[in-house]
Amino acid sequence: MEEDQREAVASLTPLAVSADDPQNMSDVQQNLYEDAFKLLWEMKMRKRQGKPNLPDTVTELDTEDGCKVYLVGTAHFSESSRKDVVKTIQEVQPDVVVVELCQYRVSMLKMDEKTLLKEAREINLDKLQQAIKQNGVMSGLMQILLLKVSAHITEQLGMAPGGEFREAFKEAGKVPFCKFHLGDRPIPITFKRAIAALSIWQKVKLAWGLCFLSDPISKDDVEKCKQKDLLEQMMSEMIGEFPDLHRTIVAERDVYLAYMLKQAAKPLELPLALGPEPSQQIPSVVVGVVGMGHIPGIEKNWNNLLNIQELMSVPPPSLAAKVFKFAVKATLMGLMGYGCYRVGKGTIHLILSRPFIQSYLHKFTNQIF
């Protein structure tokens, strides 16, 4: 594909043009640009299949403007999902690719598999500090626990998460005039809304379950997640135990993803280089790459009038949540103080001199007084 594009542009090499005639030079360059644009666009249209041969994991959606969205349902630790994404993009030659990522997770697109495996397996103090600084104490701790779940799967399978998103990013770069969009709600907002929706007992129960997750997971188990019936059964079990968690982490993001996909699926206004008619528009083609669990929710909300403003707000913490948060901080401070007492004065001075500890003590003191 890339060689064809280079050859198409190279074939337009101009005849000798005098540098003494700037106007002539400018006209030639403009003609070259228009000719190259036409060639690349024609190549894309020739490759775009009228009736594409798509994997079974693809769901087709249409907009009122005639735009088409091909939704690829994936399992985030699946080699088969990567192949499905590549095949779909190659078949339909989209104008936009939308993935289930936000700006806080975009780094995984450019990191190699080896680095991602190392990052997923290592959950250290620096990651805990960063999560707490970004999301607050409770949301930060919950994020670390969910990272632990991801690390558990990574350890079991020897496969880094998000491979389908990296493949989508690579393939989108090979399609002429294809844009790449991040379609998920920012993860700090999702975590904060999820924590705010849970009672204190639910938070403890969820944290306990995540801390002691150790069930073995096989590659066959991951591939089974691509079957809608099994996935819906798993979702039903989770809804029964944590309905508010399902609402914030799954259902709200279904609405957000549907909104972002519809925003991407707008008619394209073709440049004048492709025809004499001004403001000529054609329906766009979009490929969405999302977890299979979001497919039913996106379909359900597709024809609704969507408003994501409320989904982007973070409700203030309740009194019970404030008391629980204070208790957690007090417990950590007590454990730290006891540990310092046990190891001696020199170590106490060393620990208290760390900028992170001083900053934490300052914030803690201000909240008390």
N, C-alpha and C positions, 0 to 999 in steps of 0.2 A: 504493500500500500504506500509506504513512505517513498520507495524507489520510484513508483509510478508518478507520485506528486513531483519529485525532483526532476524526472524526465520531462514531465509536462511543462514545468517552468523553464527548464533548460532549452526546450525546443523553441522557446520564444525569444532567443537571443537576437537582439536587433542588428541590423546592418550598421556599418560605421556611421556615426552621427557626429557632426562637428561640434566641438565644445564651445566654439565661438558663437553659437546660436542657442542661447538659453531657452528661448521659447520652443524651438524645435525639440530640444532635449526634453523639456517638460512634457510636451505632447507625446513623445515616444514613450516616456516612462509611464504616463497615464494609460496609453494604449496597452502597454505591456501588462500593467496591473489588471486592467479590465479583461484582457485575454486570459491571463493566468487564473483570475477569479472564475471566469466562465468554465475553463477546463476542469478546475478542481470541483466546481459545483456539479458539472455534468458527470464526472467520475463518481461523485457521491450518489447522485440520483441513479446511476446505472447499477451501483452496488446495492442500493436500497431495494429490498425484495417487496414486490407487491403483496405476495402471500408468504411471509417469512416462515421458515421451518423452525419453530421455537420449542424450547424445553417445556415439560409439563408443569414446571414451577412458575411459569409466566402467566400473569393475569392481564387481560387487555381492558383498558378503560377509555372512554371517549368524552370529549367536552362538547359544549353547545356550539363551539366555533368549528367543530370538525377535527380538532387536534386529537392525537392519539397518544396514550400513555401505556407503555409496556412495563408492568410491575413484576420484577424478579424477586420472588420470595426465597430467602436464603437461610441457611444455618451458619452461624458466625464462625464455626470451627470446621467447615466442610470443604474438602477439595472439590467435590462435585458441584457445589455452589459457585465456586470460582469459574469452572468451565461453563456453567449456565450463563453467568454474566458475560463472559467473553463471547460466547455464541450469539447471545441476544443482541449485543452492541454491533457485532459484525454483520448480522442479518438485517437489522433495521436502519443502520447508519443514522443515529439520532442527531437532533439539533441541540438537545440538552440531556445531560446525565445528572440525576439527583440521587444522592446517597444518604443513608441514615447516620449522618455524622454532624457534629456541630463544631464551632471554631475551637473548642477546648480539646477536641480529640483529633484534629486534622493532622497532627504530627505523625500519626500512624501511616499516613499515605506515602510518606517519603522515607520511612525507616525500613531497613532491610529486615528479613525474617529472623536472622540471628540476633540482631539487637532487640527486636520486639520480644523474642523468647526470653532473653535475659531480663528485660524490663518487667515482663509479666510475672516472672518467677521471683523477683526480688522486691519485697515490700519492706522498706526500711524506715528509719526515723525521719529522713529527709522527705520521703513521700507523705508520711503522716503529717509533718509540719506544713507542707504545701497544701494538702487537702483541707486541713483545719483553717489555714489562712484564707483559702479561696472560698470555702463553703461554710465556715463556722464549725464549732466543736462537734455538735451532734451529726450534722450532715457530713462533715469530714470523716468522722469515725465510721459512719455508714458507708461512705464511698470506699474506705479502706477495706471494710468487710466484703463489699462486692468485688473489689479487686482481688481479694483472697479467693473468692469463688472462681473468678476468671483464671487466677494462677493455678488453682486446683485442676481445672479442665486442661490448662496448658501443660501442666506436669503429666497428666494422665495420657494426653494425646500426642505430646511433643509437637504441637502445632500452635502458632501464634494466632490470636483472634484478628478478625477484620481483613482476611485475605481477599474476600470478594470485593471489598471497597478499593483495595490497592489495584486489583485487576481492572475495576471500572475506571479508575483514574488513568491507568496506562492506556486502555483501549480508547477512552474518550480523546486522548491526545493524538490518536492515529486517525480520527475521523475529521475531515475538513470542516471548519466552522462550527465545531461542537463545543458547547459551554459546559462547565462542570460546576454544580451547585451543591452546597451543604444544606440538607433539608430537615435536620433534627433540631429540637428545642435545646438551648444551652443547658448543659448537664448540671451546673450549679442551681439553676431554677428548678429543674426536675427533682433534685435531691432535697432542696429546701421545702418544696411543696409536699413531697412524699413524707418527710419527717413531721411536718406540721399536721398532716392528716392522720397520723397514728397516735393512739393513746400511749401512755407511759408503759403499760403492760405489753402492748403490741410491739413497742420498740425493743423492750428487753427480750421478748420471745423471738423476734426476728433476728436480733443480734446473736442470741444464743444459738439459733439454728445455723446461722452463717459461720459462726466461730468453729462449730464442730462438724462441719460438712466434710465427709471423708469417703463417701460412696464411690466405688470405682466406676469410670465412664469409658465405654468403648467407642470406637469410630462408628460402629453400627448404630449405637444409641444416638449419636449426633445426626447421622443420615436419616434416621427415623423421624427426626424433628421436622423434616421436610414434608411429612405426611400430615395433611390438615386435621384428620380425625384424631390422631394421637396428640397433636399439639393442642387442639381444643380441649381434649380431656385434661391435659396438664394445666391449662389455663383455668379450667373450671375448679380444679383442686385448689389452686392458689387463690381464686376469688373467694372461695368458701372460708379461707383462713384469714386473708388480709384484703378485704374488698376495697378499702380506701387506698391501699398500696397499688392495687391493680388499676384503680381509676387514675392515679397520678402518673404512674410509670408507664402504663400501657395505653389506656383509653384516651387520656389527654394527648399523648404523643401521636396516637392514631389521627386525631383531629388536626394536630399541627402538621404532620407529614402530608395529609390529604391537602391541606391549605397550600403548602409549599409546592407540591406537585402541580396543583391547579394554577399556581402563579407561574410556574415554568412552562406550562402548556398553553402558551398564547400564540396567535398567528404571527408568522414572520413577515416583516416588511422587507421585500427584496430590494437590493441596491439597483441603481439605474444601469449598472454594468450588465445585468442579466436581462434587460428588456427596456423598450422605450416607454412603457406605461409607468407614470409616476405612482408611488405609494401602492404598488402591487403587493398583495398579501397572499400567503399560502398557509395551510394548516401545518403546525409544527409536529415533530415526533420526539417524544421524551421517553427515556428509559429510567425507571426508578429502581434502586437497589435497597431493599429493606428486609428486615428479619421476617420470616414466615408468619410469626405471631401477629404482625401488624396488618397483614393482608385483609382479614375479615373486617377490621375496624375501618380501614381506608375505604374499602368497598361500601361499607355502611354509610359513611359520611360523604361519599363522593358527590352526590347530587344535592347535598344540603348547603345552605348559606352559612359559611363558616366565619367565625370571628375569634381570633387568637389573642385578643388584648387581655382578656381575663386570665388566660392560661399562662401569661407571662408575668403575672403578679405573684408576690410571695406574701401570704397572710402573716400577720404578727403572731408571735408565739403566745400560747395561753399561759395562765399563771402556773398551772401544773408543770408545763414544759420548762418554765423559768426555774422553778424549784428543783426539778430533776437535773437541769443543766448545772445549777449551782452545786448540787450534791455531787455530781460527777467531777466537777472542778475541785471541790473541797477534798474529795477522796484522792484524786491525783496529787494534790498538794500535800496531803497527809502522808501518802506513800513516799513522795519525794523527800519530805522532811525526815521521815523515819530512816530512809535509806542513807541520807546524809549523816544522820546521827550515828549510824552503824559504821560508816567508813571513815569518819574522822574529819577534823577541821580543814586539813589541806585539800581534801577532795571537795568539801563543801564550798570552799572559796573558788575552786576551779569550775565547779558546776554553775555556781551563781554568777560567774563572770561571763558566761556564754550569752551573746546578744539575744538569742531566742528566749532563754529563761528570763532575762531581765525584762524583755518586752511582755512576756506572758504574765510575770508578777505585777508589772505596772497596770496592765489591763484588768487583772483580777482584783487588785486593790481598789482601782477606780470603781469597779462594779459593786464592791462591798460598801465603800464609803461615798 
